[in-house]
Amino acid sequence: MQAHFAWPWQYSFPPFFTLQPNGETRQKQLAAWCALALAYSRRQRLPAMTLREAQDSPLFANRRLQRKLPPEAIQVVLEELRKNGNLEWLDKNKTSFMIMWRRPEEWGKLIYQWVSKNGLTNSVFTLYELISGDDTANEEFHGLDEAMLLRALQALQQEHKAEIITLDDGRGVKFF
């Protein structure tokens, strides 16, 4: 189910779908595209996607206007997100990526706040329990992509707040 999303005014402005040649205008345009990509990804809880999927996604294709951001312009926007620390390429050829509306460290902080608030330090959880369990149903990290969860837990592990462990039925984490 797709959540309702309020598109910014630029999304209804046809020139928004063409990279602007003027440097200053292009920077403002890229900033608007980055803000839109982050807000949309957060609202729709987008997992990793490929460039092909991105081209057909409502994010880069306004069907009402019958306008699409061209593939080379999508690359420019994605590279800008990467430079800002909000995107990670998942392959060498840069054909699949994950938009991170929160960085792994931020997710780790949220998860650890939940653990601390609920007195769950020194507890062990499966990854499934953290992202799909009833106890986390009202938490922002509920439903988080498993790859991002692992990055968040690795960040906590570096801070000596958690340890990723192998369980009989997969992976888990112990919080300190």
ZIQUIQUI-V874761 format. One record per residue. N is the residue number from 0. RES is the residue in one letter. PHI is phi in degrees with one decimal (none if undefined). D_CENTER is the distance of its C-alpha to the mean C-alpha in Angstrom with 1 decimal. Layout:
N,RES,PHI,D_CENTER ; N,RES,PHI,D_CENTER
This chain:
0,M,none,17.5 ; 1,Q,-88.9,15.6 ; 2,A,-75.5,15.5 ; 3,H,-65.6,17.5 ; 4,F,-130.2,15.8 ; 5,A,-90.3,18.0 ; 6,W,-74.0,17.9 ; 7,P,-71.5,19.1 ; 8,W,-58.0,22.6 ; 9,Q,-59.0,21.8 ; 10,Y,-63.3,20.3 ; 11,S,-98.7,24.0 ; 12,F,-107.4,25.5 ; 13,P,-47.5,26.3 ; 14,P,-61.8,26.4 ; 15,F,-59.8,22.7 ; 16,F,-89.9,22.2 ; 17,T,-128.3,24.4 ; 18,L,-60.7,23.6 ; 19,Q,-80.4,26.2 ; 20,P,-73.2,28.8 ; 21,N,-68.7,29.5 ; 22,G,-55.1,27.6 ; 23,E,-66.1,27.2 ; 24,T,-63.9,26.2 ; 25,R,-63.4,23.7 ; 26,Q,-60.7,22.0 ; 27,K,-65.2,21.8 ; 28,Q,-64.2,20.6 ; 29,L,-63.6,17.8 ; 30,A,-62.7,16.8 ; 31,A,-67.0,16.9 ; 32,W,-63.5,14.8 ; 33,C,-63.1,12.0 ; 34,A,-60.9,12.3 ; 35,L,-64.4,12.4 ; 36,A,-61.6,9.3 ; 37,L,-67.7,7.3 ; 38,A,-64.7,9.5 ; 39,Y,-65.6,9.6 ; 40,S,-61.8,6.0 ; 41,R,-67.2,6.5 ; 42,R,-64.2,10.0 ; 43,Q,-90.4,9.7 ; 44,R,51.3,7.1 ; 45,L,-66.9,6.4 ; 46,P,-81.6,6.7 ; 47,A,-61.8,7.7 ; 48,M,-146.6,10.3 ; 49,T,-97.8,13.4 ; 50,L,-59.7,15.0 ; 51,R,-61.0,17.5 ; 52,E,-64.4,15.2 ; 53,A,-62.2,13.5 ; 54,Q,-60.8,17.1 ; 55,D,-96.5,18.0 ; 56,S,-69.6,15.0 ; 57,P,-56.3,16.1 ; 58,L,-57.5,13.6 ; 59,F,-109.2,16.0 ; 60,A,-133.9,19.1 ; 61,N,-90.8,21.0 ; 62,R,-64.9,23.6 ; 63,R,-62.3,25.7 ; 64,L,-83.9,26.3 ; 65,Q,56.7,26.4 ; 66,R,-127.0,24.4 ; 67,K,-129.8,21.6 ; 68,L,-74.5,20.1 ; 69,P,-62.3,21.8 ; 70,P,-51.8,20.1 ; 71,E,-67.7,21.2 ; 72,A,-73.9,19.8 ; 73,I,-59.2,16.3 ; 74,Q,-57.8,16.6 ; 75,V,-63.0,17.6 ; 76,V,-63.5,14.6 ; 77,L,-63.7,12.2 ; 78,E,-65.6,14.5 ; 79,E,-63.9,14.5 ; 80,L,-61.2,10.8 ; 81,R,-62.7,11.5 ; 82,K,-60.1,14.6 ; 83,N,-82.9,12.9 ; 84,G,83.3,10.8 ; 85,N,-110.3,7.4 ; 86,L,-146.9,7.4 ; 87,E,-128.6,9.2 ; 88,W,-75.2,11.8 ; 89,L,-101.0,12.6 ; 90,D,-147.4,16.2 ; 91,K,-64.3,19.1 ; 92,N,-81.1,19.7 ; 93,K,55.7,16.3 ; 94,T,-108.3,16.1 ; 95,S,-133.4,12.8 ; 96,F,-153.6,9.5 ; 97,M,-128.1,5.8 ; 98,I,-86.8,3.9 ; 99,M,-107.6,2.9 ; 100,W,-71.7,4.3 ; 101,R,-130.2,6.3 ; 102,R,-74.3,7.9 ; 103,P,-53.1,9.4 ; 104,E,-62.4,12.6 ; 105,E,-68.0,11.5 ; 106,W,-61.6,10.4 ; 107,G,-58.0,13.7 ; 108,K,-62.1,15.6 ; 109,L,-61.9,14.7 ; 110,I,-63.3,15.7 ; 111,Y,-67.2,18.8 ; 112,Q,-61.6,19.8 ; 113,W,-64.1,19.9 ; 114,V,-58.9,21.9 ; 115,S,-65.3,24.2 ; 116,K,-59.4,24.7 ; 117,N,-97.6,25.8 ; 118,G,63.0,28.0 ; 119,L,-106.5,26.2 ; 120,T,-65.6,26.6 ; 121,N,66.6,28.6 ; 122,S,-107.1,27.0 ; 123,V,-113.7,25.6 ; 124,F,-129.0,22.8 ; 125,T,-80.8,21.6 ; 126,L,-61.4,17.9 ; 127,Y,-58.8,18.6 ; 128,E,-60.0,20.2 ; 129,L,-67.0,17.3 ; 130,I,-99.8,14.7 ; 131,S,-132.3,17.4 ; 132,G,-74.9,20.5 ; 133,D,-61.9,22.4 ; 134,D,-64.5,22.4 ; 135,T,-106.0,18.7 ; 136,A,-53.7,18.7 ; 137,N,-97.4,18.5 ; 138,E,-93.4,15.9 ; 139,E,-62.7,12.4 ; 140,F,-81.3,11.3 ; 141,H,-62.7,13.4 ; 142,G,86.3,11.9 ; 143,L,-61.5,9.0 ; 144,D,-56.5,8.6 ; 145,E,-61.2,11.6 ; 146,A,-62.4,10.5 ; 147,M,-70.6,8.0 ; 148,L,-58.6,11.0 ; 149,L,-61.4,13.3 ; 150,R,-63.9,11.9 ; 151,A,-64.6,12.1 ; 152,L,-68.7,15.5 ; 153,Q,-64.1,16.6 ; 154,A,-64.2,16.0 ; 155,L,-66.9,18.2 ; 156,Q,-63.8,20.6 ; 157,Q,-64.7,21.1 ; 158,E,-88.3,22.0 ; 159,H,60.6,24.4 ; 160,K,-105.2,22.9 ; 161,A,-157.3,22.1 ; 162,E,-137.5,23.1 ; 163,I,-79.0,21.5 ; 164,I,-127.7,24.4 ; 165,T,-99.4,25.5 ; 166,L,-109.7,27.0 ; 167,D,-55.1,29.3 ; 168,D,-104.6,26.7 ; 169,G,133.2,23.7 ; 170,R,-107.0,21.8 ; 171,G,-147.0,21.8 ; 172,V,-146.7,21.6 ; 173,K,-111.6,24.3 ; 174,F,-99.2,23.7 ; 175,F,-112.2,26.3
